[in-house]
Amino acid sequence: MGIPVLVLGESGAGKTTSLRNFEPDEIGLFNVASKPLPFKKKLAKIDGASYGTIIKALSPPKLKKYVIDDSQYLLAFEMFDKAKETGYKKFTDIALNFKNLIDYIIKQTPPDVIVYFLHHTEKTEDGRIKAKTVGKMLDTHLTVEGLFSIVLLCAVDGMKHKFITQSDGSTTAKSPLEMFELEIDNDLKFVDKTIREYWELED
């Protein structure tokens, strides 16, 4: 029973930068949008990653931790591919493919495997911050945050980047009781260590 973790943030909020303290052999990085990394350290990555690429690498996983960078593009790119299709079925299919990936991680990977989804945010009409999808039609089929037990929100305080670990009512951030302080450094390696200690997982 693997663990998916959602890391939310707008562009430039520090999602990918939070990988800076990992060593190249520690993580498997799926780079959906094929973007350069925002730091000098070289991390092994698979550019242009897709559902098939990700599931193949997790069957079975050779590492304990994986990162899907810009996971919202899994939704967006499929939406572009289906742009000429009409009807509601394409929205159901897009939602189902994303959910199936998360289900695969939970049900088909070992309990000490953690997969981090780095995902863009958007604001609802009432100003609430949530995971970005591809529109209201998809939102009727899928509440992204509902598939995760841990949702961290990237924030910038002046020049300092941080993770928010609990909601103040205007976000969807959440984490288990006493796992984290309310605000922590945006260091995903520290996050990974803390999760493993809290749930007594192998590293």
Phi and psi in degrees as a GROMACS rama.xvg file:
@    title "Ramachandran Plot"
@    xaxis  label "Phi"
@    yaxis  label "Psi"
@TYPE xy
-71.1646  171.931  GLY-2
-122.78  114.089  ILE-3
-86.9675  137.693  PRO-4
-126.705  132.723  VAL-5
-102.961  127.44  LEU-6
-116.892  111.366  VAL-7
-100.896  148.333  LEU-8
176.049  148.136  GLY-9
-72.668  168.52  GLU-10
-59.5164  129.596  SER-11
88.423  2.27857  GLY-12
-83.2636  -8.11589  ALA-13
108.874  17.1218  GLY-14
-62.8219  -58.2561  LYS-15
-69.7125  -34.1361  THR-16
-60.9522  -24.7979  THR-17
-66.3277  -9.34404  SER-18
-86.4183  -1.73695  LEU-19
-59.8933  -25.6528  ARG-20
-94.5342  -2.3174  ASN-21
-76.4379  146.77  PHE-22
-87.9937  155.998  GLU-23
-56.1598  -31.1257  PRO-24
-90.8209  4.97577  ASP-25
-90.5737  -29.8688  GLU-26
-130.422  155.249  ILE-27
-103.348  120.153  GLY-28
-109.892  116.763  LEU-29
-97.9332  108.97  PHE-30
-98.426  87.1805  ASN-31
-60.3872  -43.5412  VAL-32
-91.3161  2.89283  ALA-33
57.6826  39.5321  SER-34
-88.3884  149.006  LYS-35
-64.9619  150.844  PRO-36
-75.2398  148.565  LEU-37
-88.3732  27.0186  PRO-38
-152.149  166.193  PHE-39
-77.2895  -27.302  LYS-40
-58.8478  136.906  LYS-41
-90.0841  119.718  LYS-42
-113.573  135.886  LEU-43
-65.164  130.442  ALA-44
-144.428  155.601  LYS-45
-107.137  108.762  ILE-46
-77.0935  150.157  ASP-47
65.7138  29.5633  GLY-48
-62.0762  143.758  ALA-49
-127.968  177.446  SER-50
-54.8663  -45.178  TYR-51
-63.2561  -42.9883  GLY-52
-60.281  -44.925  THR-53
-66.7336  -48.9645  ILE-54
-64.7337  -37.2838  ILE-55
-61.2856  -42.7446  LYS-56
-68.4905  -23.5147  ALA-57
-94.7974  10.2427  LEU-58
-121.861  80.8351  SER-59
-88.7668  165.002  PRO-60
-71.7049  140.925  PRO-61
-98.5657  -11.2952  LYS-62
-121.781  173.466  LEU-63
-96.6893  -15.5244  LYS-64
-143.202  136.712  LYS-65
-133.92  156.38  TYR-66
-133.081  130.192  VAL-67
-105.594  104.889  ILE-68
-86.8277  130.715  ASP-69
61.2155  52.4608  ASP-70
-63.8268  -21.8614  SER-71
-64.4522  -20.7721  GLN-72
-73.0941  -17.4307  TYR-73
-60.5639  -39.2583  LEU-74
-72.6936  -48.4825  LEU-75
-65.5518  -43.8867  ALA-76
-65.6345  -37.0515  PHE-77
-67.4207  -35.2037  GLU-78
-62.4238  -41.8701  MET-79
-63.4485  -41.1434  PHE-80
-62.345  -30.6141  ASP-81
-101.495  15.6899  LYS-82
-57.3481  -32.3881  ALA-83
-88.8631  -5.06237  LYS-84
-77.7608  143.317  GLU-85
-107.53  163.959  THR-86
91.5164  173.996  GLY-87
-85.1037  -15.733  TYR-88
-59.2627  -35.3478  LYS-89
-63.8947  -33.1388  LYS-90
-68.7207  -38.8527  PHE-91
-62.7765  -43.1667  THR-92
-63.9308  -43.1261  ASP-93
-61.9338  -46.0512  ILE-94
-63.0547  -41.9009  ALA-95
-66.0017  -39.8431  LEU-96
-64.3138  -40.0555  ASN-97
-67.4163  -44.3367  PHE-98
-63.5089  -39.1448  LYS-99
-63.3613  -35.0675  ASN-100
-63.1037  -45.9847  LEU-101
-64.8548  -41.4742  ILE-102
-60.8674  -38.5887  ASP-103
-63.1825  -44.1008  TYR-104
-60.7286  -43.9277  ILE-105
-68.8187  -43.377  ILE-106
-96.0081  -24.0464  LYS-107
-115.591  1.03393  GLN-108
-114.749  157.359  THR-109
-62.1459  158.624  PRO-110
-67.8471  -13.8296  PRO-111
-100.915  12.4994  ASP-112
-96.8204  127.081  VAL-113
-118.277  130.781  ILE-114
-117.931  120.374  VAL-115
-97.1545  125.598  TYR-116
-99.446  111.344  PHE-117
-91.8428  117.527  LEU-118
-137.493  137.502  HIS-119
-70.4372  160.589  HIS-120
-112.433  166.564  THR-121
-148.264  163.963  GLU-122
-105.699  138.549  LYS-123
-77.6364  174.486  THR-124
-62.1278  -27.9589  GLU-125
-92.0228  10.114  ASP-126
87.9992  6.13754  GLY-127
-80.4507  140.014  ARG-128
-89.5492  129.142  ILE-129
-142.319  173.666  LYS-130
-67.5722  136.574  ALA-131
-73.7349  135.249  LYS-132
-122.87  -143.468  THR-133
-124.718  35.1483  VAL-134
119.373  170.531  GLY-135
-62.5472  -33.039  LYS-136
-61.1101  -41.6078  MET-137
-70.2719  -36.827  LEU-138
-61.0698  -26.3032  ASP-139
-70.1412  -20.1728  THR-140
-100.897  -23.0823  HIS-141
-147.305  123.133  LEU-142
-102.33  101.988  THR-143
-56.173  -49.076  VAL-144
-62.4197  -25.3337  GLU-145
-66.6723  -14.2325  GLY-146
-90.6341  -0.704797  LEU-147
-123.893  142.518  PHE-148
-87.4491  -22.6009  SER-149
-124.705  122.013  ILE-150
-129.743  114.419  VAL-151
-104.452  143.761  LEU-152
-115.423  124.256  LEU-153
-73.6435  138.487  CYS-154
-143.989  155.737  ALA-155
-122.052  123.14  VAL-156
-112.445  96.6359  ASP-157
69.0616  -118.178  GLY-158
-100.841  -0.244063  MET-159
-95.7188  127.725  LYS-160
-93.9852  143.672  HIS-161
-150.698  167.805  LYS-162
-107.564  135.782  PHE-163
-96.4366  130.376  ILE-164
-106.571  -9.9809  THR-165
-138.546  151.512  GLN-166
-78.6619  145.877  SER-167
-101.891  12.1954  ASP-168
103.431  -16.9828  GLY-169
-108.57  1.33405  SER-170
-133.471  177.639  THR-171
-110.288  18.0575  THR-172
-63.7551  142.976  ALA-173
-163.422  154.465  LYS-174
-162.336  158.57  SER-175
-59.4573  152.625  PRO-176
-55.4728  125.167  LEU-177
67.3363  14.5608  GLU-178
-72.1182  -43.7105  MET-179
-130.251  162.235  PHE-180
-70.1395  166.991  GLU-181
-61.5045  -39.1993  LEU-182
-127.029  133.758  GLU-183
-135.626  164.141  ILE-184
-63.3499  147.796  ASP-185
-81.6841  66.8023  ASN-186
-119.424  102.768  ASP-187
-69.963  -23.1662  LEU-188
-68.1411  -40.1251  LYS-189
-63.7716  -41.5455  PHE-190
-58.7884  -46.1086  VAL-191
-61.7573  -44.327  ASP-192
-61.3314  -41.655  LYS-193
-66.9062  -42.4703  THR-194
-61.6905  -43.2805  ILE-195
-66.7785  -37.8912  ARG-196
-67.8549  -40.8368  GLU-197
-64.0491  -44.3848  TYR-198
-99.864  7.67918  TRP-199
55.3777  55.4287  GLU-200
-100.833  151.312  LEU-201
-70.918  150.719  GLU-202
